[in-house]
């Protein structure tokens, strides 16, 4: 059995209980930061030699040089040919859907001309080179390769460099096959903070990138935090989350399994259900107990649901939406007959899964939208990973003689007000006499 907590918004202590349930702090401590900074310093000082040294130490490898730690395109294509046909077809179908969705996000350069001939606009330019971190070994996620690589390629990024550790020499064919399908340009079998540092600063073999994306362990996340500013990063992600809002009309087994779909990630994942029907919450609790025994990751699910999960009774669906906005979840399921009616009330969520048939797991793999989403309440101000994360925007300003004269009068007046004489005179030189 799982000991999932039961909460009720009508209880006096609900607000404090919810705050405690949602509280999440990064587990990076001084020791982790110290190790990461030492590794980054070594990579900056000794380049390839340090990368090889750390790879051999942490990933139980015996490489003598970086040439042994890079996989050519032929290795990716070979992996694509080795995987089962059904799995290859599933990867290709998922990639096609992800690509079609993200093509709609692509921005183009735009301008407009004012009456006096002044032209204003914005130039859209893809990043030159992006680094993609992919976890390796048995815990490998080819879906993450598709979700991170495809929007970068749709954005027009010319070079995508993937790093993936291969502990003990264990190479995951599905990950390499996904890299082939997604158009990854170079692959290095390195991981950890050393891979992040190599991408951020460059070595003799690993090219310096402009942005690093992709999930990793606490050392990877800490290293991304440390190199931010030298390069861009996608986000510092917390544990996986799902919030289900239902009116009690969905099969409780479905809801329990939807909650499991995030709980099985790790013990710190969070699964929460909101419903106004107390009897229905009892049914979901019974389904959780019934279905847990058949789950291969039962111990992880039990720890997750007991530690950070909850079944919460709300007064009505309006209050359910208000609580959902307060939680600002990574994944939000609106498991109701008419999700469109609730949608205007939802302000904060990474991804919204609408209707009883829309399982969150579909979004993880093949629906089309990106599965890299804001966690830990950051959906209040953050968005899913997208094509826009791999493009830069440059402002365009062209002044005609008449436009420069008129704008110069405004700028000079404001510059004098700020006491910046050179600014004022620079503008005044263009004012017609």
C-alpha positions as CSV (number, residue, x, y, z in Angstrom):
1,X,0.0,0.0,0.0
2,X,1.0,3.6,-0.5
3,X,0.4,6.2,2.2
4,X,-0.6,9.1,0.0
5,X,-1.7,12.2,1.9
6,X,-5.3,13.5,1.8
7,X,-5.9,17.2,2.0
8,X,-9.0,19.4,1.9
9,X,-9.1,23.1,0.9
10,X,-11.8,23.6,3.5
11,X,-9.4,22.7,6.4
12,X,-8.0,25.6,8.4
13,X,-4.4,24.5,7.8
14,X,-4.6,23.8,4.1
15,X,-2.5,26.7,2.8
16,X,0.4,25.8,5.1
17,X,0.1,22.1,4.2
18,X,0.1,22.9,0.5
19,X,3.1,25.1,0.8
20,X,5.0,22.3,2.6
21,X,4.0,19.8,0.0
22,X,5.2,22.0,-2.9
23,X,8.4,23.1,-1.2
24,X,11.4,22.0,-3.2
25,X,15.0,23.1,-2.8
26,X,17.9,22.1,-5.0
27,X,20.1,19.5,-3.4
28,X,23.3,21.2,-4.5
29,X,25.4,21.8,-1.5
30,X,28.9,23.2,-0.9
31,X,30.5,19.8,-1.6
32,X,28.8,19.5,-4.9
33,X,29.7,23.1,-5.9
34,X,33.3,22.5,-4.8
35,X,33.6,19.4,-7.0
36,X,32.0,21.0,-10.0
37,X,34.2,24.1,-9.8
38,X,37.3,22.0,-9.5
39,X,36.2,20.1,-12.7
40,X,35.4,23.2,-14.6
41,X,38.7,24.7,-13.6
42,X,40.6,21.6,-14.8
43,X,38.8,21.6,-18.1
44,X,39.6,25.2,-18.7
45,X,43.2,24.7,-17.8
46,X,44.0,21.3,-19.5
47,X,41.2,20.8,-22.1
48,X,41.1,17.4,-23.7
49,X,43.5,15.8,-21.2
50,X,41.2,16.7,-18.3
51,X,38.1,15.5,-20.2
52,X,39.7,12.1,-20.8
53,X,40.9,11.9,-17.2
54,X,37.5,12.6,-15.7
55,X,35.7,10.3,-18.2
56,X,37.9,7.4,-17.3
57,X,37.5,8.1,-13.6
58,X,33.8,8.6,-13.4
59,X,32.5,6.5,-16.3
60,X,34.9,3.5,-15.9
61,X,36.4,4.1,-19.3
62,X,40.0,3.4,-20.5
63,X,40.3,6.1,-23.3
64,X,43.7,7.3,-24.2
65,X,42.5,10.3,-26.2
66,X,39.5,12.3,-27.3
67,X,39.4,10.5,-30.7
68,X,38.1,7.4,-28.9
69,X,35.3,9.5,-27.3
70,X,33.7,10.8,-30.5
71,X,31.2,8.8,-32.5
72,X,31.1,9.4,-36.2
73,X,27.8,9.6,-38.2
74,X,28.3,6.0,-39.4
75,X,27.9,4.9,-35.8
76,X,24.6,6.7,-35.5
77,X,23.3,5.3,-38.8
78,X,24.4,1.8,-37.7
79,X,22.5,2.2,-34.4
80,X,19.5,3.3,-36.5
81,X,19.8,0.1,-38.5
82,X,20.2,-2.2,-35.4
83,X,17.1,-1.2,-33.4
84,X,13.8,-3.1,-34.0
85,X,11.8,-1.9,-36.9
86,X,8.8,-1.1,-34.8
87,X,10.9,1.1,-32.5
88,X,12.6,2.9,-35.4
89,X,9.2,3.6,-36.9
90,X,7.9,4.9,-33.6
91,X,11.0,7.2,-33.3
92,X,10.5,8.5,-36.8
93,X,6.7,9.1,-36.3
94,X,7.4,10.9,-33.1
95,X,10.1,13.0,-34.7
96,X,7.8,13.9,-37.5
97,X,5.1,15.1,-35.2
98,X,7.6,17.1,-33.0
99,X,9.1,18.7,-36.1
100,X,5.7,19.7,-37.6
101,X,4.6,21.3,-34.3
102,X,7.8,23.3,-33.8
103,X,7.9,24.5,-37.4
104,X,4.9,26.6,-36.4
105,X,6.9,28.4,-33.8
106,X,9.6,29.7,-36.1
107,X,9.9,33.4,-36.2
108,X,11.0,35.4,-39.2
109,X,12.7,38.8,-39.6
110,X,10.2,41.6,-39.9
111,X,10.3,45.3,-40.6
112,X,7.9,48.2,-41.1
113,X,8.4,51.7,-42.6
114,X,7.2,54.9,-41.2
115,X,5.9,57.9,-43.2
116,X,9.3,59.7,-43.2
117,X,11.2,56.7,-44.4
118,X,12.4,55.4,-41.0
119,X,12.5,51.6,-41.0
120,X,12.2,49.6,-37.8
121,X,12.1,45.9,-37.2
122,X,13.7,42.8,-35.8
123,X,16.2,40.4,-37.3
124,X,15.9,36.7,-36.3
125,X,19.1,34.7,-36.3
126,X,19.7,31.1,-35.2
127,X,22.4,30.4,-32.7
128,X,25.6,29.2,-34.3
129,X,26.2,26.1,-32.2
130,X,24.3,24.3,-29.5
131,X,25.3,21.6,-27.0
132,X,22.8,18.9,-26.1
133,X,23.4,16.9,-22.8
134,X,21.8,13.5,-22.8
135,X,21.9,11.1,-19.8
136,X,23.7,7.8,-20.6
137,X,23.8,4.2,-19.6
138,X,20.6,2.4,-18.7
139,X,18.7,5.6,-17.8
140,X,18.7,6.8,-21.4
141,X,15.9,8.8,-23.0
142,X,15.8,9.0,-26.8
143,X,12.7,11.1,-26.5
144,X,14.8,13.8,-24.8
145,X,17.1,13.8,-27.9
146,X,14.2,14.5,-30.2
147,X,12.7,17.2,-27.9
148,X,15.9,19.1,-27.6
149,X,17.5,18.6,-31.0
150,X,14.6,19.0,-33.3
151,X,13.6,22.6,-32.3
152,X,17.2,23.6,-32.6
153,X,17.4,22.3,-36.1
154,X,14.0,23.8,-37.0
155,X,15.4,27.1,-35.7
156,X,18.3,26.7,-38.2
157,X,21.1,26.0,-35.8
158,X,24.0,24.9,-38.2
159,X,25.8,22.6,-35.6
160,X,24.4,20.6,-32.8
161,X,26.9,18.8,-30.5
162,X,25.6,16.0,-28.3
163,X,27.4,14.7,-25.3
164,X,26.2,11.4,-23.7
165,X,28.2,9.4,-21.2
166,X,28.7,5.7,-21.8
167,X,29.5,4.3,-18.3
168,X,31.5,1.1,-18.6
169,X,31.4,1.5,-22.4
170,X,27.6,0.9,-22.4
171,X,26.2,2.7,-25.6
172,X,22.5,3.0,-26.0
173,X,21.4,2.4,-29.6
174,X,18.0,4.1,-29.1
175,X,19.7,7.3,-28.1
176,X,22.1,7.2,-31.1
177,X,19.3,6.3,-33.4
178,X,17.3,9.3,-32.2
179,X,20.4,11.5,-32.7
180,X,20.5,10.3,-36.3
181,X,16.9,11.0,-36.9
182,X,17.0,14.4,-35.3
183,X,20.0,15.6,-37.3
184,X,22.7,15.8,-34.5
185,X,26.0,16.8,-36.1
186,X,28.6,15.5,-33.6
187,X,28.5,13.1,-30.7
188,X,31.0,12.8,-27.8
189,X,30.7,10.0,-25.3
190,X,31.4,12.2,-22.3
191,X,29.2,13.3,-19.4
192,X,29.0,15.0,-16.1
193,X,30.3,18.4,-15.2
194,X,33.3,17.8,-17.4
195,X,31.1,17.6,-20.5
196,X,29.2,20.8,-19.6
197,X,32.5,22.6,-19.0
198,X,33.9,21.3,-22.3
199,X,30.9,22.6,-24.2
200,X,30.9,25.9,-22.4
201,X,34.6,26.8,-22.8
202,X,35.7,24.5,-25.6
203,X,38.7,22.2,-25.7
204,X,41.1,21.1,-28.5
205,X,38.4,18.6,-29.7
206,X,35.1,19.8,-28.3
207,X,33.9,23.0,-29.9
208,X,32.6,25.8,-27.7
209,X,28.8,26.2,-28.0
210,X,26.5,29.2,-27.5
211,X,23.9,27.3,-25.4
212,X,23.6,24.1,-23.5
213,X,20.3,22.2,-23.2
214,X,19.2,18.9,-21.9
215,X,18.6,17.1,-18.5
216,X,21.2,15.6,-16.2
217,X,22.0,14.7,-12.6
218,X,22.8,17.1,-9.8
219,X,26.4,17.6,-11.0
220,X,25.2,18.4,-14.5
221,X,22.6,20.8,-13.2
222,X,25.1,22.5,-10.9
223,X,27.6,22.8,-13.8
224,X,25.0,24.4,-16.0
225,X,24.3,26.9,-13.3
226,X,28.0,27.7,-12.9
227,X,28.7,28.2,-16.7
228,X,25.5,30.3,-17.2
229,X,26.6,33.7,-18.6
230,X,29.5,32.1,-20.4
231,X,26.8,30.3,-22.4
232,X,23.1,30.2,-22.3
233,X,21.2,27.3,-20.7
234,X,17.7,26.0,-21.0
235,X,16.7,25.8,-17.3
236,X,17.6,24.3,-14.0
237,X,14.9,21.6,-13.8
238,X,13.5,20.2,-10.6
239,X,11.7,16.8,-10.2
240,X,8.9,15.8,-12.6
241,X,5.4,16.9,-11.7
242,X,1.8,16.1,-12.7
243,X,-1.4,17.8,-11.5
244,X,-4.7,16.2,-12.4
245,X,-7.9,18.1,-12.2
246,X,-11.0,16.0,-12.6
247,X,-14.7,16.2,-11.9
248,X,-14.8,12.5,-10.9
249,X,-16.0,11.2,-14.3
250,X,-12.8,9.5,-15.4
251,X,-12.0,5.9,-14.7
252,X,-10.0,6.0,-11.4
253,X,-7.5,3.4,-12.7
254,X,-6.7,5.9,-15.5
255,X,-6.0,8.6,-13.1
256,X,-3.9,6.5,-10.8
257,X,-1.8,5.4,-13.7
258,X,-1.4,9.0,-14.9
259,X,-0.1,9.8,-11.5
260,X,2.3,6.9,-11.6
261,X,3.6,8.1,-15.0
262,X,5.4,10.9,-13.2
263,X,5.9,9.2,-9.9
264,X,8.0,6.5,-11.5
265,X,10.7,9.0,-12.6
266,X,12.2,9.3,-9.2
267,X,11.4,9.4,-5.5
268,X,11.2,13.3,-5.6
269,X,8.6,13.4,-8.4
270,X,5.3,14.9,-7.5
271,X,1.8,13.6,-8.4
272,X,-1.3,15.6,-7.2
273,X,-5.0,15.1,-7.8
274,X,-7.7,17.8,-7.4
275,X,-11.4,16.8,-7.3
276,X,-14.5,18.0,-5.5
277,X,-15.8,14.4,-5.0
278,X,-14.5,12.8,-1.8
279,X,-15.9,9.4,-2.8
280,X,-14.0,9.6,-6.1
281,X,-10.8,10.4,-4.2
282,X,-11.4,7.2,-2.2
283,X,-11.7,5.2,-5.5
284,X,-8.5,6.7,-6.8
285,X,-6.7,5.8,-3.6
286,X,-8.0,2.2,-4.0
287,X,-6.8,2.1,-7.6
288,X,-3.3,3.3,-6.5
289,X,-3.1,0.5,-4.0
290,X,-4.4,-2.1,-6.5
291,X,-2.2,-1.1,-9.4
292,X,1.0,-0.4,-7.5
293,X,1.8,-4.1,-7.1
294,X,2.1,-4.6,-10.8
295,X,4.5,-1.7,-11.4
296,X,8.2,-2.6,-12.1
297,X,9.2,0.7,-10.3
298,X,6.8,0.1,-7.4
299,X,9.3,1.2,-4.8
300,X,10.0,4.5,-6.5
301,X,6.3,5.2,-7.1
302,X,5.5,4.4,-3.5
303,X,8.2,6.7,-2.2
304,X,7.2,9.5,-4.5
305,X,3.4,9.3,-3.8
306,X,4.0,8.9,-0.1
307,X,6.6,11.7,0.1
308,X,5.3,14.4,-2.3
309,X,1.9,13.2,-3.6
310,X,-1.6,14.2,-2.5
311,X,-5.3,13.7,-3.2
312,X,-6.9,17.1,-2.6
313,X,-10.6,17.7,-2.2
314,X,-11.7,21.1,-3.5
315,X,-15.1,22.8,-3.1
316,X,-15.8,23.0,-6.9
317,X,-14.0,23.1,-10.3
318,X,-13.5,26.9,-10.0
319,X,-11.5,26.4,-6.9
320,X,-9.6,23.5,-8.5
321,X,-8.5,25.9,-11.2
322,X,-7.4,28.4,-8.6
323,X,-5.4,25.8,-6.8
324,X,-3.9,24.7,-10.1
325,X,-2.7,28.2,-10.8
326,X,-1.2,28.4,-7.3
327,X,0.7,25.2,-8.0
328,X,1.7,26.2,-11.5
329,X,2.5,22.6,-12.5
330,X,4.9,21.2,-15.1
331,X,2.1,18.9,-16.5
332,X,-1.6,19.7,-16.0
333,X,-4.3,17.2,-17.0
334,X,-7.9,18.6,-17.3
335,X,-9.6,15.3,-17.1
336,X,-13.2,16.5,-17.7
337,X,-15.9,16.4,-20.4
338,X,-15.4,20.0,-21.5
339,X,-11.8,21.1,-20.9
340,X,-12.3,24.1,-23.1
341,X,-14.6,25.6,-20.5
342,X,-11.8,25.4,-17.9
343,X,-9.0,26.6,-20.1
344,X,-9.6,30.4,-19.7
345,X,-9.3,29.9,-16.0
346,X,-5.8,28.3,-16.2
347,X,-3.0,30.8,-16.1
348,X,0.1,28.8,-15.1
349,X,1.1,25.4,-16.5
350,X,3.9,24.1,-18.5
351,X,1.7,21.8,-20.7
352,X,-2.1,21.4,-20.5
353,X,-3.6,18.0,-21.4
354,X,-7.2,18.4,-22.3
355,X,-9.9,15.8,-21.9
356,X,-10.2,12.3,-20.4
357,X,-8.4,10.6,-23.2
358,X,-5.3,12.8,-23.2
359,X,-2.7,11.1,-21.1
360,X,0.3,13.1,-20.1
361,X,2.5,10.3,-21.4
362,X,1.5,11.2,-25.0
363,X,3.1,14.5,-24.5
364,X,6.3,12.9,-23.3
365,X,6.8,11.1,-26.5
366,X,4.8,11.9,-29.6
367,X,2.0,14.4,-29.4
368,X,4.2,17.1,-30.8
369,X,4.7,19.9,-28.2
370,X,7.9,19.9,-26.3
371,X,8.3,17.8,-23.1
372,X,11.0,20.1,-21.7
373,X,8.9,22.1,-19.3
374,X,9.2,24.5,-16.4
375,X,9.0,22.8,-13.0
376,X,8.7,23.8,-9.3
377,X,6.2,26.6,-9.9
378,X,8.4,28.3,-12.6
379,X,5.5,28.0,-15.1
380,X,4.4,31.3,-13.5
381,X,7.1,33.0,-15.7
382,X,8.6,30.3,-17.9
383,X,7.6,28.5,-21.1
384,X,8.3,25.1,-22.7
385,X,11.5,24.7,-24.7
386,X,10.9,25.8,-28.2
387,X,12.3,27.0,-31.5
388,X,12.4,30.5,-29.9
389,X,15.1,29.3,-27.4
390,X,17.5,28.7,-30.3
391,X,17.0,32.0,-32.1
392,X,18.3,35.5,-31.3
393,X,16.5,38.8,-31.9
394,X,18.4,41.8,-33.1
395,X,16.6,45.2,-33.3
396,X,16.8,47.0,-36.7
397,X,16.8,50.8,-36.9
398,X,17.2,52.8,-40.1
399,X,16.6,56.5,-40.0
400,X,16.0,58.6,-43.0
401,X,17.3,62.2,-42.9
402,X,13.9,63.5,-41.9
403,X,13.4,60.7,-39.4
404,X,16.8,61.4,-37.8
405,X,16.0,65.1,-37.5
406,X,12.7,64.5,-35.7
407,X,13.9,61.7,-33.5
408,X,17.0,63.7,-32.7
409,X,14.9,66.5,-31.1
410,X,13.2,64.0,-28.8
411,X,16.5,62.1,-27.9
412,X,18.4,65.3,-27.3
413,X,15.8,66.7,-25.0
414,X,15.8,63.5,-22.9
415,X,19.6,63.2,-23.0
416,X,20.0,66.8,-21.6
417,X,17.5,65.9,-18.9
418,X,19.8,63.0,-17.9
419,X,22.9,65.1,-18.0
420,X,24.4,63.1,-20.9
421,X,25.8,65.8,-23.2
422,X,27.5,63.6,-25.7
423,X,24.3,61.7,-26.2
424,X,22.5,64.9,-26.9
425,X,25.0,66.3,-29.3
426,X,25.3,63.1,-31.2
427,X,21.5,63.3,-31.8
428,X,21.6,67.1,-32.5
429,X,24.2,66.8,-35.2
430,X,21.5,65.1,-37.3
431,X,18.8,67.7,-36.7
432,X,18.1,69.8,-39.8
433,X,18.8,73.5,-39.3
